[in-house]
C-alpha cells in the first residue's frame, strides 16, 4: 500500500461511500449476532453509534499512520543535517 494518497476527489468520494456501506452492513451483522435477528433494524441509533465508532477508529489510525510517516521523515532530515555539520 502506498504511503501517499494518489486518488482524486471523485475516487475518494466513491471509496468513502463504499466504506460507509461496509460499516452499515457490519453494524447490522454484529448487532444482530449479539442481540438477536432484527435488533439492528429496530434500533437505528445503535447502528449509527456503531458506524460512528468504526469511522472514528479508522480516522484515528489513518491519522496516526500519517503522523508516523512525518516523524520518520523528520528523523531522516535530522540525520542528514547532522551529517552535513
C-alpha positions in Angstrom: 0.0 0.0 0.0 1.3 3.4 -0.9 2.3 5.9 1.7 0.7 8.7 -0.3 -2.9 9.3 -1.2 -2.9 9.4 -5.0 -6.6 9.2 -5.7 -8.6 12.1 -7.0 -11.6 13.6 -5.1 -14.1 11.5 -7.2 -12.3 8.3 -6.3 -12.1 9.3 -2.6 -15.8 10.0 -2.6 -16.6 6.6 -4.0 -14.3 4.9 -1.5 -16.0 6.8 1.3 -19.4 5.7 0.1 -18.2 2.1 0.0 -16.7 2.3 3.4 -19.9 3.7 4.9 -21.9 0.8 3.3 -19.4 -1.6 4.7 -19.7 -0.1 8.2 -23.5 -0.3 7.9 -23.5 -4.0 6.9 -21.0 -4.9 9.5 -23.0 -3.0 12.2 -26.2 -4.9 11.3 -24.4 -8.2 11.3 -22.6 -7.6 14.6 -25.5 -6.1 16.5 -27.9 -8.9 15.4 -25.3 -11.5 16.3 -25.2 -10.1 19.9 -28.8 -9.1 20.5 -30.8 -11.3 18.0 -32.1 -11.0 14.5 -33.8 -7.8 13.6 -32.4 -5.9 16.6 -30.3 -3.6 14.5 -33.2 -2.6 12.3 -35.3 -1.9 15.3 -32.6 0.3 16.9 -31.1 2.7 14.2 -29.5 4.7 17.0 -27.3 1.7 17.8 -26.4 1.3 14.1 -25.4 4.9 14.0 -23.3 4.6 17.1 -21.6 1.6 15.7 -20.9 3.3 12.4 -19.5 6.4 14.2 -17.2 4.3 16.3 -15.9 2.4 13.3 -15.4 5.7 11.4 -13.7 7.3 14.3 -11.3 4.4 14.7 -10.4 4.5 11.1 -9.7 8.2 11.3 -7.5 7.8 14.4 -5.5 5.0 12.9 -5.1 6.8 9.5 -4.0 10.0 11.3 -1.5 8.0 13.4 -0.1 6.5 10.2 0.3 9.9 8.6 1.9 11.3 11.7 4.3 8.3 11.9 5.4 8.9 8.4 6.0 12.6 9.1 8.1 11.5 12.2 10.2 9.2 10.1 10.8 11.9 7.5 11.8 14.4 10.2 14.2 11.9 11.7 15.8 11.3 8.3 16.1 15.0 7.8 17.8 15.4 11.2 20.2 12.6 10.4 21.1 14.2 7.1 21.5 17.6 8.6 23.8 16.3 11.3 25.9 14.6 8.7 26.5 17.9 6.9 27.7 19.7 10.0 
